[in-house]
């Protein structure tokens, strides 16, 4: 499926994805532009589901980070920076930049 024009739609087709959308990158802190909210009862379950999305993307997967929540948070949008407290919990980079 390399070069697929709608990776967001393809990723959102999984029943465990409730939200999936594109956002601008914030280099160098956040090089990602496709966001998917994956639901699971444990980190291991979420990791497994994220691996399914990565497999779907194949060689177009240029890396990903998983952010885990431990509580229900107010929806304010993603904020990145020193004062935000947002840090990737797990990171896989293939070293390529778009």
N, CA, C and O of each residue as an XYZ file, in Angstrom:
392
protein
N       0.813     -1.201      0.000
C       0.000      0.000      0.000
C       0.851      1.257      0.000
O       0.339      2.332      0.314
N       2.097      1.169     -0.330
C       2.998      2.310     -0.303
C       2.472      3.448     -1.165
O       1.989      3.229     -2.276
N       2.571      4.675     -0.638
C       2.123      5.840     -1.375
C       0.631      6.095     -1.266
O       0.102      6.936     -1.993
N      -0.060      5.396     -0.384
C      -1.502      5.541     -0.207
C      -1.824      6.992      0.125
O      -1.140      7.600      0.948
N      -2.844      7.551     -0.495
C      -3.164      8.967     -0.305
C      -4.027      9.219      0.921
O      -4.195     10.376      1.306
N      -4.580      8.194      1.548
C      -5.452      8.397      2.699
C      -5.078      7.469      3.847
O      -5.870      6.615      4.244
N      -3.871      7.637      4.377
C      -3.443      6.809      5.495
C      -4.305      7.056      6.717
O      -4.525      6.140      7.510
N      -4.801      8.275      6.886
C      -5.682      8.560      8.024
C      -6.951      7.739      7.950
O      -7.362      7.137      8.942
N      -7.581      7.707      6.778
C      -8.799      6.918      6.609
C      -8.552      5.438      6.784
O      -9.363      4.729      7.380
N      -7.427      4.971      6.263
C      -7.082      3.556      6.410
C      -6.829      3.212      7.874
O      -7.265      2.163      8.350
N      -6.128      4.088      8.591
C      -5.855      3.850     10.011
C      -7.138      3.911     10.829
O      -7.324      3.125     11.758
N      -8.018      4.836     10.490
C      -9.277      4.999     11.219
C     -10.228      3.828     10.998
O     -11.206      3.690     11.732
N      -9.966      2.986     10.011
C     -10.848      1.849      9.744
C     -10.737      0.766     10.822
O     -11.613     -0.094     10.923
N      -9.672      0.800     11.623
C      -9.556     -0.152     12.733
C     -10.595      0.207     13.798
O     -10.789      1.382     14.106
N     -11.260     -0.803     14.357
C     -12.299     -0.522     15.354
C     -11.741      0.044     16.655
O     -12.499      0.615     17.438
N     -10.455     -0.093     16.909
C      -9.848      0.423     18.136
C      -9.359      1.867     17.995
O      -8.827      2.428     18.953
N      -9.529      2.472     16.824
C      -9.135      3.870     16.596
C     -10.394      4.729     16.632
O     -11.311      4.538     15.833
N     -10.429      5.688     17.580
C     -11.608      6.555     17.679
C     -11.407      7.886     16.958
O     -12.379      8.501     16.520
N     -10.179      8.332     16.832
C      -9.864      9.591     16.168
C      -8.609      9.380     15.329
O      -7.675      8.700     15.753
N      -8.598      9.963     14.149
C      -7.408      9.908     13.323
C      -7.419     11.124     12.408
O      -8.392     11.356     11.690
N      -6.346     11.894     12.432
C      -6.320     13.119     11.653
C      -4.889     13.568     11.408
O      -3.955     13.124     12.075
N      -4.739     14.463     10.431
C      -3.431     15.054     10.127
C      -3.324     16.387     10.836
O      -4.296     17.133     10.954
N      -2.117     16.669     11.307
C      -1.796     17.947     11.945
C      -0.415     18.368     11.464
O       0.380     17.530     11.037
N      -0.131     19.653     11.531
C       1.210     20.100     11.123
C       2.285     19.545     12.064
O       2.054     19.350     13.257
N       3.441     19.304     11.498
C       4.597     18.897     12.305
C       5.104     20.123     13.066
O       4.883     21.263     12.657
N       5.793     19.862     14.188
C       6.442     20.919     14.966
C       7.897     20.504     15.160
O       8.296     20.009     16.214
N       8.675     20.726     14.094
C      10.079     20.324     14.114
C      10.889     21.250     15.001
O      10.588     22.443     15.050
N      11.879     20.775     15.689
C      12.343     19.387     15.720
C      11.664     18.562     16.815
O      11.891     17.355     16.897
N      10.824     19.198     17.669
C      10.256     18.483     18.811
C       9.281     17.374     18.416
O       9.241     16.327     19.063
N       8.504     17.590     17.371
C       7.460     16.620     17.029
C       7.397     16.464     15.518
O       6.770     17.284     14.847
N       8.035     15.426     14.956
C       8.120     15.267     13.505
C       6.931     14.549     12.872
O       6.969     14.222     11.686
N       5.880     14.300     13.646
C       4.778     13.472     13.160
C       3.607     14.333     12.674
O       3.352     15.409     13.215
N       2.899     13.847     11.649
C       1.762     14.605     11.140
C       0.470     13.792     11.084
O      -0.573     14.338     10.722
N       0.506     12.519     11.427
C      -0.697     11.690     11.453
C      -0.905     11.219     12.885
O      -0.036     10.576     13.473
N      -2.061     11.544     13.433
C      -2.370     11.208     14.815
C      -3.527     10.221     14.843
O      -4.509     10.404     14.122
N      -3.431      9.192     15.651
C      -4.518      8.233     15.826
C      -4.689      7.967     17.315
O      -3.713      7.678     18.007
N      -5.918      8.060     17.815
C      -6.191      7.725     19.204
C      -6.580      6.253     19.254
O      -7.605      5.838     18.713
N      -5.729      5.482     19.919
C      -5.892      4.036     20.020
C      -6.310      3.717     21.455
O      -5.718      4.219     22.410
N      -7.329      2.882     21.594
C      -7.842      2.546     22.920
C      -7.499      1.112     23.282
O      -7.590      0.207     22.452
N      -7.103      0.918     24.540
C      -6.807     -0.406     25.053
C      -6.821     -0.375     26.569
O      -6.818      0.695     27.178
N      -6.835     -1.548     27.172
C      -6.892     -1.647     28.632
C      -5.505     -1.712     29.271
O      -5.380     -1.620     30.493
N      -4.473     -1.869     28.456
C      -3.110     -1.926     28.979
C      -2.154     -1.342     27.944
O      -2.500     -1.213     26.769
N      -0.969     -0.997     28.384
C       0.048     -0.507     27.448
C       0.387     -1.575     26.415
O       0.591     -1.272     25.239
N       0.444     -2.824     26.862
C       0.765     -3.915     25.944
C      -0.289     -4.025     24.843
O       0.048     -4.237     23.678
N      -1.558     -3.883     25.207
C      -2.625     -3.955     24.221
C      -2.528     -2.794     23.232
O      -2.693     -2.981     22.026
N      -2.259     -1.597     23.748
C      -2.105     -0.429     22.876
C      -0.885     -0.595     21.972
O      -0.945     -0.278     20.784
N       0.213     -1.088     22.525
C       1.414     -1.332     21.717
C       1.121     -2.280     20.558
O       1.562     -2.050     19.432
N       0.378     -3.341     20.841
C       0.031     -4.317     19.817
C      -0.836     -3.687     18.729
O      -0.640     -3.951     17.543
N      -1.780     -2.870     19.130
C      -2.661     -2.209     18.164
C      -1.886     -1.183     17.339
O      -2.118     -1.051     16.138
N      -0.972     -0.461     17.976
C      -0.145      0.505     17.235
C       0.727     -0.224     16.214
O       0.978      0.292     15.125
N       1.182     -1.411     16.567
C       1.984     -2.212     15.634
C       1.155     -2.605     14.402
O       1.693     -2.709     13.300
N      -0.139     -2.821     14.588
C      -1.006     -3.128     13.446
C      -1.092     -1.938     12.491
O      -1.081     -2.109     11.272
N      -1.177     -0.729     13.056
C      -1.213      0.472     12.218
C       0.120      0.631     11.493
O       0.148      0.923     10.297
N       1.225      0.438     12.214
C       2.554      0.547     11.597
C       2.701     -0.453     10.459
O       3.275     -0.128      9.419
N       2.187     -1.671     10.647
C       2.265     -2.682      9.590
C       1.435     -2.267      8.383
O       1.842     -2.490      7.243
N       0.278     -1.667      8.626
C      -0.564     -1.176      7.533
C       0.180     -0.116      6.714
O       0.123     -0.118      5.485
N       0.870      0.778      7.401
C       1.593      1.863      6.726
C       2.814      1.350      5.974
O       3.253      1.963      5.001
N       3.360      0.222      6.429
C       4.507     -0.374      5.750
C       5.676      0.590      5.645
O       6.019      1.252      6.624
N       6.293      0.680      4.470
C       7.468      1.549      4.322
C       7.141      3.036      4.430
O       8.049      3.854      4.579
N       5.865      3.400      4.357
C       5.496      4.804      4.547
C       5.522      5.208      6.017
O       5.435      6.396      6.327
N       5.640      4.243      6.924
C       5.769      4.535      8.348
C       7.192      5.024      8.590
O       8.133      4.230      8.615
N       7.343      6.312      8.765
C       8.674      6.906      8.950
C       9.050      7.033     10.416
O      10.034      7.692     10.752
N       8.288      6.415     11.275
C       8.527      6.477     12.706
C       7.252      6.853     13.431
O       6.320      7.392     12.834
N       7.220      6.565     14.718
C       6.047      6.919     15.502
C       6.420      7.039     16.970
O       7.463      6.554     17.407
N       5.558      7.688     17.709
C       5.699      7.797     19.159
C       4.350      7.481     19.767
O       3.312      7.838     19.209
N       4.360      6.820     20.898
C       3.133      6.524     21.616
C       3.093      7.368     22.875
O       4.050      7.400     23.648
N       1.984      8.047     23.073
C       1.753      8.825     24.288
C       0.631      8.128     25.044
O      -0.448      7.910     24.492
N       0.874      7.781     26.293
C      -0.113      7.049     27.088
C      -0.751      7.991     28.093
O      -0.060      8.778     28.740
N      -2.060      7.913     28.223
C      -2.731      8.682     29.265
C      -3.091      7.734     30.400
O      -3.370      6.556     30.176
N      -3.081      8.259     31.616
C      -3.440      7.463     32.779
C      -4.741      7.956     33.398
O      -5.233      7.391     34.376
N      -5.288      9.011     32.818
C      -6.551      9.557     33.289
C      -7.259     10.240     32.120
O      -6.650     10.519     31.088
N      -8.535     10.500     32.297
C      -9.284     11.210     31.268
C      -8.892     12.676     31.365
O      -8.974     13.286     32.431
N      -8.467     13.229     30.242
C      -7.984     14.604     30.221
C      -8.952     15.502     29.474
O      -9.649     15.055     28.563
N      -8.993     16.768     29.861
C      -9.803     17.754     29.148
C      -9.251     17.900     27.740
O      -8.037     17.981     27.557
N     -10.122     17.933     26.750
C      -9.693     18.057     25.360
C      -9.258     19.494     25.088
O     -10.083     20.404     25.004
N      -7.935     19.678     24.952
C      -7.394     21.006     24.679
C      -6.530     21.023     23.429
O      -6.051     22.082     23.025
N      -6.327     19.876     22.818
C      -5.432     19.806     21.663
C      -4.018     19.527     22.129
O      -3.681     19.727     23.296
N      -3.204     19.067     21.212
C      -1.832     18.717     21.535
C      -0.994     19.970     21.709
O      -1.003     20.861     20.860
N      -0.270     20.029     22.818
C       0.644     21.131     23.085
C       2.023     20.536     23.321
O       2.182     19.597     24.101
N       3.013     21.090     22.640
C       4.367     20.554     22.743
C       5.293     21.660     23.196
O       5.219     22.786     22.704
N       6.161     21.340     24.130
C       7.129     22.314     24.608
C       7.477     22.050     26.056
O       6.940     21.143     26.691
N       8.377     22.852     26.558
C       8.863     22.678     27.921
C       7.737     22.727     28.943
O       7.704     21.890     29.845
N       6.818     23.672     28.835
C       5.781     23.829     29.849
C       4.609     22.877     29.672
O       3.762     22.775     30.559
N       4.542     22.178     28.544
C       3.386     21.309     28.286
C       3.443     20.010     29.059
O       2.402     19.441     29.387
N       4.650     19.524     29.358
C       4.781     18.241     30.012
C       4.605     17.058     29.068
O       4.658     15.913     29.517
N       4.399     17.297     27.779
C       4.208     16.215     26.814
C       5.561     15.640     26.439
O       6.434     16.344     25.931
N       5.718     14.371     26.692
C       6.946     13.671     26.345
C       6.560     12.332     25.725
O       5.712     11.635     26.283
N       7.135     11.954     24.617
C       6.842     10.632     24.060
C       7.254      9.540     25.031
O       8.359      9.567     25.573
N       6.364      8.579     25.250
C       6.662      7.476     26.154
C       7.482      6.401     25.457
O       8.279      5.707     26.089
N       7.285      6.270     24.162
C       7.983      5.265     23.380
C       8.214      5.860     22.012
O       7.309      6.473     21.446
N       9.398      5.695     21.469
C       9.698      6.356     20.208
C      10.443      5.414     19.283
O      11.383      4.730     19.687
N      10.005      5.394     18.034
C      10.687      4.617     17.006
C      10.916      5.534     15.829
O       9.953      6.037     15.251
N      12.143      5.765     15.461
C      12.476      6.630     14.326
C      13.267      5.829     13.324
O      14.141      5.045     13.693
N      12.968      6.021     12.078
C      13.733      5.363     11.028
C      14.745      6.312     10.413
O      15.430      5.959      9.454
N      14.841      7.519     10.964
C      15.885      8.429     10.537
C      15.596      9.193      9.250
O      16.474      9.895      8.749
N      14.405      9.077      8.709
C      14.080      9.797      7.479
C      13.243     11.008      7.816
O      12.429     10.969      8.739
N      13.436     12.082      7.077
C      12.637     13.291      7.259
C      11.922     13.597      5.964
O      12.419     13.336      4.869
N      10.750     14.154      6.125
C       9.970     14.502      4.947
C      10.336     15.875      4.453
O       9.778     16.343      3.461
